[in-house]
Amino acid sequence: MTAVTLLAFAGLCLLLSVTPGPDTFLVLRISLQSAGAGLAAAFGSALASMVWAALVGVGLAAVLEDSAEVFRWLKIAGGLYLLYLGISSLIRARGTTTPSTTDGRSPRRSHSRRTGFGAGALSTLLNPKVGLFYLAVVPQFIPHGGNTLDTALVLGAIESAIGFLYLAAVAIAAAKAMAWLQRPRVSQWLERGSSGIIAALGLGVLASSASS
């Protein structure tokens, strides 16, 4: 691969990262509770991208591409997971409308780095947008006759690094704005909004899998 090819691929990865999706809203929601957990979620998402790259490298992704039924069930699993995340977050948000502190801020719900990492990783593994990117785009950049696994992992590392930097920026920005975002009215509306978007994305994935 030439430098121009790598730059072109990096540009596509950047476009994938900045397009709002489940990973972005998940990291934002977790970062409102804990900056460290938000960064852990971003790291989990990045490592999960490497799993997709490895699948492409060993040829398992071709199985998903050839089997419409297998990929359909993958989309259904991803949609159900997003729907679960959105609905459970909305329920928690409705249950924490009364501030417990005297400075007018809403109580912060703890979110560990381990659970943040797991949520970020699972979200990416079940994210059809990431799966389609690796199924359709990454193979186009693998030279014919070359080492498929090594090349796929290099491309996956580029995508993971760009995705992590973007999600980390989202997490840090949310943490920096915490003083304003933790006001009861702002925090409740923001968490409900991000949770609703995640649930809506899950419904969209389920609807697309039902029609495919």
Sequence and secondary structure as in RCSB ss.txt:
>XXXX:A:sequence
MTAVTLLAFAGLCLLLSVTPGPDTFLVLRISLQSAGAGLAAAFGSALASMVWAALVGVGLAAVLEDSAEVFRWLK
IAGGLYLLYLGISSLIRARGTTTPSTTDGRSPRRSHSRRTGFGAGALSTLLNPKVGLFYLAVVPQFIPHGGNTLD
TALVLGAIESAIGFLYLAAVAIAAAKAMAWLQRPRVSQWLERGSSGIIAALGLGVLASSASS
>XXXX:A:secstr
  HHHHHHHHHHHHHHHHS  HHHHHHHHHHTT HHHHHHHHHHHHHHHHHHHHHHHHTHHHHHHH HHHHHHHH
HHHHHHHHHHHHHHHHHHHTT S  STTS        HHHHHHHHHHHHHT HHHHHHHHHTGGGGS TTS HHH
HHHHHHHHHHHHHHHHHHHHHHHHHHTHHHHTSHHHHHHHHHHHHHHHHHHHHHHHHHHHH 
